């Protein structure tokens, strides 16, 4: 049975992964309705509910520091389980547990193959939990969806490489850069800083690798990724255009609208209404 799970097709795993996001999003919605009754000082009011999330993040941080992937996988499970427990619905938790177990072999494999630097995933979870604890439930739900997209981006990137590079020292500068961008695209990313602090090469070398291996400049790659993420949010959430532009890394909504229209031949507001 375990071997059968491990050999699931990408289509099957994608569907089950999306179901997991739906379940966790539902849990956040349910908790948000309860939290709206006591909107002030959520962290104190719901201290017991947030305890598992906080403990899981500490476990995850420790696992990252020790490069302990087994401990990281356990912490990841406990963190997402804690999200679902916020809904206080045993039947929902039971369904989620089934879905998680179906995905477990896939998650373990992709963590090894596609995320040699666990810091990237830790940062994404940290952003998600901080949004939740601060009461920004819309952002928390958006991060769940975008996190799933980041996972699949890394899988596609890994499948294009032969052999797969599973350790940081085996990776090319562009591999490390793309792994970082897939999680941090919503933040300000400067080529020189990315090259120095993540890719460990010169800005010129990283720039050439983007053109050689991706067929475009670093800036074009980042912009395309942000716009693709925007399409996901506009079609699958109720976020406003301004909120979407911020979520994908644009500080200026007008600039976002200009780039979106230039790429897709339709404005983001119209696209949102149409979908």
Steps between C-alpha positions, in 0.01 A plus 500: 500500500783740587668427166173570322473838674860585410430436133195720468487713187553872516132557412379294795740662743406847376132432567565366848735792575229747401252315719738546793512873435119511482471325836755726666340810348163387633655461845638854485159634390332318787751634750470852355126500570567399860785749536279785374311475829819596687706699247729665753821327606440174316827349615400527866132410455580187299831413669412133539399471132821667385725292730544214252581744221766673711653172616504369143682809375763456773541136399530602137760765580704247696475250214624760253795586724594133524417415136275228643249422225315233699441747783398766248240269344355426844488871587334577167233239572433636850483857374241428232311275738492794740347716228217252451446463874417872514163412349420276800329250270605135553346379174694762303821396676432134419462573129812717503701223670401261221601749232832574672588130522425460130748778425766395752727297263482775238578773752797313640643442152455855378646645818818308428511561125378858470579684824868456591478818710226457760520868595289585196206289620541615859474865392178428310342329801614780728324754278185287496483459879578866568214600268267264681593609852470868404145440374581543129309190398467599134877517467541171686267325254677658205836376632365145517416512131826668405699252707348214300595682178857542626524126561387418147733761353793329669383159380481620140844654537640179645349286226677711239838413652695178459620388739300664779724701731399420854772678701583873497859439389370307197280783380581762241457863603174524303358194681547669835366830366182347357432303819527826694284699256227234501435579868608866534362655179261711708798679651742746343769300321810667357725308263824603672371392843357176362833417336708581808283357778313212334665390175855563627630641175540834329198690370639465149526122527144467632367733234664292225362177648145637492537583131670167423274263693170692516522692174430833668651754735475473877253790505284341232496170690398669825233709329353199316486297820328780690240543226432126484446498876267798460287305254470219756383738772260692277334180381497305827450761775285805570796730551479846347737595218697724737531218753614257230762744373642526852492124553712437191758769571377820336508810718333705224156368386515714186828342395353158573196576283725622217716187505196271531324662204815490288546126565140378483335762275237564767503703820504327840165651603331367188671163541381475859141575403509258208623210714 
